[in-house]
Amino acid sequence: MIAGFATVAASELSPDTMTQRMDLTLLAPDIHEEILVAEVEPGRDVVTERVLSAIVRQADWIEQRSRWRGQGSSALRASST
């Protein structure tokens, strides 16, 4: 499996981009869902990569949810207004 990721990263994505995308698999499912169903105006980000990076660094989903309520969901609400 790792060799497959390395092949994709080498051929299509930078190692940094691959790491960022793989990190998103560690995000609590309910946060994923909230991001996916968010309604935002065209051209706006639902939430920034910077906010998600800070949240996904926490392996514990309870801590992720706490950070999401503090940073991410407020960013989400701001982008939808």
N, C-alpha and C positions, 0 to 999 in steps of 0.2 A: 504494500500500500504506500509506504513512504517513497519508494522508487517512482511510483506513479505520480505522486505530488511533485517530486523533484523534476520529473520529465516535463510536466505541465508548466511548472515555474520556469524552467530553462527555455522552453520553446515559446511560451505565450505571455507569461507574466513575470514581472520582476520578483525576486525573492521577498522583498518587502510587501508587495501587493499580495502575494500568495500567503504570507504569514497573516496579514490583516484579514484576509478572507477566511482562512482556516480558524482564526481566533473567533470569528462570528459564530462558529458551530458550538462554542462554549457558552453562548448567551442563553439566558433563561427563556424557555419557550413562550411564556406569556409576554415577554418584552418583544420578541420577534413578532408575535401576532399584533401587538399594539402598533408597531412600526409599519407592518404590512397593510393594515386596514386604515391607517391614517389618511385623512384627506387634506392635501396641501395644494396650494396653487402651483400651476406648472412653472418649472424652472427653479423651484425652491427645494432644498433638501429637507427631508423629514426630520433628520437629526444629523449632526455633523459627525465625521469620523473621529474627531478629537473627543467628543463626548462618549461615543461608543467605546473607544479605546480605553478610556478611564474606567468604564463600567466592566468591560470584559476582562480586565486585569484581575478582577476578583473572581476566584474560582467558585466561591459559594454563591448559590442563586439567591439566598436571602439577602446577602450583602449587595448583590447586583440590583435586586429590586429596590433596596433602600437608596442606592445611588441613582437609580433610574427615577425614582420619585423626586429626588433632590435636584437632578440635573437634566436627565433625558426627557422626562415627560413634560417638564416646563419648557424645554427647547421645542418639543413637539407642539405644544399648545401655541407657543409664540410664532411658529412657522405656519400655523393654520389660520392665523388671524390676519 
